[in-house]
């Protein structure tokens, strides 16, 4: 499962080896100053269910992909065992948002907001 870390002034989304292969992507980095909002999602699969996907997608089960929909570019890392998660919205970077599955999205949201 992808792991969100805070390193200095950056958020780093570390992907497992399998996720790197599934998404045809490496780890993602974003400056903390680019974060516009953090939202808890009860269904983190839903945002990845629309649009063009580059990567692995089994609807409602697992999405590890770049998703382009509605003029936005998202990166999703959501698995069947983490159907809830967070949406981190950005401004001024390549991605409009990251969707990250999490067993405890409230704690993840709090950790990001405190950083």
N, C-alpha and C positions, 0 to 999 in steps of 0.2 A: 504494500500500500504506500502511496506517495506520502512524503513527510514534509511538512512546512517548517522551515527553520528561520530564525532571525539572526542574521550575521551583520553586525555593525548597522549600517544604514540601509540594508537590503533585506527583502523577503526572498527566500530561496525555496523553491519547490523541488525537492529531491525525489526523483523517480527511481523505482526499482529497475533492475536490469530488464525484467519482463515488460514493465511499463514503457521503457525506452524502445523496446522492439515493437510493442503494440502500437505506440503512437508515432513511431518514426521521429522521435524527438529526444533531446537531452533534457537535463535539468533546466528549470526556468528561474530567472532572476528579475526582480523589480525593485526600484528604490522605494523605500517606505513613504517618501514624499509624494509618490504617484498614486497612493491609495486614496480613493474617494469615499468608499463605503465598504462595510462588511455586513453581510446579511446571512442569518441562519436559514437554511432551506430544509423543510421537512421531506421534500422529494428532490434530492440533488441530481437524480437521473433526468428529470423533466427538461432542464435547459439544454441538455445535449441531444434531446429527441427531435430537434428541428434543424433543418438546413443541411449544408454540405459538410461531410465529415472526412477528415484525413486521419486515419488511425483505426483502432479497434472499437467496435460498437455492437453490443448485444442488448437491444432495447430493454430497459428496466432491470438489467442484470449487471452490465459492465460497460462503461464508456471511458476510454483512455484515448483522447483524440483532440485535434484542433477542430473546432466547429465554427462555420461561417453561416450566420443567419441574421436577417433583419439589419444588414449593414454593420454587424458587429463580428468581432473575432474573439472567440472564447477558447480556453483550454480546459478540458474536463478530465478529471481523474477520480472516477466514482466506481465502486465495486459493489457486488451483491451484499457483502457483509457490512458496508457503510452506506446505506441508502440515504441517510441524512447527511448534511454537510454545510459548507459555507460558499457564498459567492463573494469574492473580493473584486470590487470594481475599481478600475484604474483610469487615469487620464495621462496621456502623453507617452505611453509605451506601445509596443506592438500589439498587445492584447487589451481588449476592453474589459475582460474579466477572466478570473480563474474560478472554476467550480471544483471544489475539493471535498470528497467524501470523508466523513469523520465519525468516529464512535461517540464523540463528545463535542459537537459543533459549538455549543455555548462557550466552553472553555477555550476552544480555538479562536473564536471571535474575540473573547476577552483578551487573550494573549496578543493578538494582532493589534487591537485598539490600544493596549497599554504600551506597545512598542512605539 
